[in-house]
Amino acid sequence: MDKREKWLKKKLPEPLSLRVLVSGATSGIGYECALDLASLGAEVYVAVRNKEKAKKAEEDILLLCPEAKLHFCFYDQSKPESIKALSEELKDIHFDSIVLNAGIYYPKKGSVVEDGTSLTFMTNAVGTYLFFSYFYLYHKDSRYVFVNSVANSTPKDGYESYLGQDIHSRNKSYSVSKRAVMNVFGYALLLGADATLTHPGITRSNILREFAPWIKKAGNNFLYLFSHKPWKACLGMVYLASMKGKRGDYVVPRGLFHFSGYPKTIRFPKRKVYKKYDKLIKLLRSRYGI
Ligand SMILES: NC(=O)c1ccc[n+]([C@@H]2O[C@H](COP(=O)([O-])OP(=O)(O)OC[C@H]3O[C@@H](n4cnc5c(N)ncnc54)[C@H](OP(=O)(O)O)[C@@H]3O)[C@@H](O)[C@H]2O)c1
């Protein structure tokens, strides 16, 4: 038995009779999370945007776990109408848990959506807010698993300047978008949702996809050697999506600076987050009407 199986057997010994939705599971930690949940017996809905990648992910999971119960559905998290359509398509299906994992880090310079918002902020922050808000309309009892990052930072002049324009560096847009996810988590808790939060530390995935090939190769080699593997990085998500832990839990890797290691629950840094969440939610509500 390898380390992954050992951990799963110890922490999640019973077969899972759950139905789970995982977004962005064509690669990286989303893929690993879907694989674990399926191998533990859960029925897994995978929400992705690319049909070819979906087919490959399905084949790979079925190869490792022939009994996997998988369903693929399609949407684009950078498009509000697409998130809304997905939520309507799935509104009559009961999900025990919903993992809001899809996200991007460093798209091509100048990648923006129609209204000028950076693709990063739109996908990670606005997309996560809308995904939660549209799904919460129909799925009040589900467990929500939000995915943030060790790289999260306060927007110095508020969130306004991240909407409708693209004036910040790609790193800044990413770290602020991930702070926004923490704010959406805080908001979800205040609404009464069974919301939880986790981050994977640092791991090798497809997240460096838009870097120059040599940087991507060097970066991935570095991550391969010095960070933990995606199978370990996804365990916080797997744990929470399996209905372990409780509402409000924040689960992170246990190692130094929470960069790597098996998951553990820590105190959520409320002070950092609640200050800004109110403004973010008001902004997004007035812009998207939900
Ligand atoms: N890797 C790390 O070290 C790290 C650290 C901290 C936080 N995270 C967070 O972990 C999550 C997963 O990232 P990862 O590292 O596993 O990266 P990844 O391998 O690039 O996976 C990201 C997933 O999100 C999907 N996605 C991206 N844009 C989308 C959109 N507009 N609509 C629908 N799906 C979309 C991707 O789909 P496609 O395959 O179609 O592009 C892919 O399935 C992200 O939220 C990321 O911020 C990762």
Ligand as a Chemical Component Dictionary entry (heavy atoms), coordinates in Angstrom:
data_LIG
# 
_chem_comp.id                   LIG 
_chem_comp.type                 NON-POLYMER 
_chem_comp.pdbx_formal_charge   0 
_chem_comp.three_letter_code    LIG 
# 
loop_
_chem_comp_atom.comp_id 
_chem_comp_atom.atom_id 
_chem_comp_atom.alt_atom_id 
_chem_comp_atom.type_symbol 
_chem_comp_atom.charge 
_chem_comp_atom.model_Cartn_x 
_chem_comp_atom.model_Cartn_y 
_chem_comp_atom.model_Cartn_z 
_chem_comp_atom.pdbx_ordinal 
LIG N1  N1  N 0  -0.581  24.374 -7.844  1  
LIG C1  C1  C 0  -0.365  25.134 -6.797  2  
LIG O1  O1  O 0  0.771   25.202 -6.265  3  
LIG C2  C2  C 0  -1.482  25.929 -6.181  4  
LIG C3  C3  C 0  -1.181  26.715 -5.076  5  
LIG C4  C4  C 0  -2.211  27.429 -4.467  6  
LIG C5  C5  C 0  -3.501  27.357 -4.958  7  
LIG N2  N2  N 1  -3.763  26.601 -6.061  8  
LIG C6  C6  C 0  -5.150  26.596 -6.544  9  
LIG O2  O2  O 0  -5.564  25.277 -6.843  10 
LIG C7  C7  C 0  -6.590  25.307 -7.843  11 
LIG C8  C8  C 0  -6.263  24.285 -8.918  12 
LIG O3  O3  O 0  -5.051  24.637 -9.542  13 
LIG P1  P1  P 0  -3.973  23.583 -10.064 14 
LIG O4  O4  O 0  -2.679  23.943 -9.448  15 
LIG O5  O5  O -1 -4.487  22.207 -9.937  16 
LIG O6  O6  O 0  -3.880  24.051 -11.591 17 
LIG P2  P2  P 0  -4.333  23.386 -12.959 18 
LIG O7  O7  O 0  -3.684  22.049 -13.117 19 
LIG O8  O8  O 0  -4.045  24.416 -13.976 20 
LIG O9  O9  O 0  -5.907  23.167 -12.807 21 
LIG C9  C9  C 0  -6.811  24.227 -12.924 22 
LIG C10 C10 C 0  -8.145  23.707 -13.371 23 
LIG O10 O10 O 0  -9.042  24.828 -13.469 24 
LIG C11 C11 C 0  -9.657  24.791 -14.766 25 
LIG N3  N3  N 0  -10.028 26.110 -15.261 26 
LIG C12 C12 C 0  -9.232  27.173 -15.493 27 
LIG N4  N4  N 0  -9.948  28.190 -16.004 28 
LIG C13 C13 C 0  -11.231 27.750 -16.108 29 
LIG C14 C14 C 0  -12.427 28.322 -16.584 30 
LIG N5  N5  N 0  -12.478 29.570 -17.088 31 
LIG N6  N6  N 0  -13.556 27.585 -16.553 32 
LIG C15 C15 C 0  -13.543 26.305 -16.078 33 
LIG N7  N7  N 0  -12.429 25.705 -15.630 34 
LIG C16 C16 C 0  -11.280 26.421 -15.638 35 
LIG C17 C17 C 0  -8.615  24.169 -15.665 36 
LIG O11 O11 O 0  -9.239  23.720 -16.843 37 
LIG P3  P3  P 0  -8.444  23.590 -18.251 38 
LIG O12 O12 O 0  -7.659  22.342 -18.120 39 
LIG O13 O13 O 0  -9.504  23.545 -19.274 40 
LIG O14 O14 O 0  -7.581  24.781 -18.382 41 
LIG C18 C18 C 0  -8.082  23.060 -14.763 42 
LIG O15 O15 O 0  -8.950  21.959 -14.790 43 
LIG C19 C19 C 0  -6.640  26.750 -8.364  44 
LIG O16 O16 O 0  -7.737  27.405 -7.785  45 
LIG C20 C20 C 0  -5.320  27.339 -7.861  46 
LIG O17 O17 O 0  -5.393  28.723 -7.669  47 
LIG C21 C21 C 0  -2.782  25.878 -6.683  48 
# 
loop_
_chem_comp_bond.comp_id 
_chem_comp_bond.atom_id_1 
_chem_comp_bond.atom_id_2 
_chem_comp_bond.value_order 
_chem_comp_bond.pdbx_ordinal 
LIG N1  C1  SING 1  
LIG C1  O1  DOUB 2  
LIG C1  C2  SING 3  
LIG C2  C3  SING 4  
LIG C2  C21 DOUB 5  
LIG C3  C4  DOUB 6  
LIG C4  C5  SING 7  
LIG C5  N2  DOUB 8  
LIG N2  C6  SING 9  
LIG N2  C21 SING 10 
LIG C6  O2  SING 11 
LIG C6  C20 SING 12 
LIG O2  C7  SING 13 
LIG C7  C8  SING 14 
LIG C7  C19 SING 15 
LIG C8  O3  SING 16 
LIG O3  P1  SING 17 
LIG P1  O4  DOUB 18 
LIG P1  O5  SING 19 
LIG P1  O6  SING 20 
LIG O6  P2  SING 21 
LIG P2  O7  DOUB 22 
LIG P2  O8  SING 23 
LIG P2  O9  SING 24 
LIG O9  C9  SING 25 
LIG C9  C10 SING 26 
LIG C10 O10 SING 27 
LIG C10 C18 SING 28 
LIG O10 C11 SING 29 
LIG C11 N3  SING 30 
LIG C11 C17 SING 31 
LIG N3  C12 SING 32 
LIG N3  C16 SING 33 
LIG C12 N4  DOUB 34 
LIG N4  C13 SING 35 
LIG C13 C14 SING 36 
LIG C13 C16 DOUB 37 
LIG C14 N5  SING 38 
LIG C14 N6  DOUB 39 
LIG N6  C15 SING 40 
LIG C15 N7  DOUB 41 
LIG N7  C16 SING 42 
LIG C17 O11 SING 43 
LIG C17 C18 SING 44 
LIG O11 P3  SING 45 
LIG P3  O12 DOUB 46 
LIG P3  O13 SING 47 
LIG P3  O14 SING 48 
LIG C18 O15 SING 49 
LIG C19 O16 SING 50 
LIG C19 C20 SING 51 
LIG C20 O17 SING 52 
# 
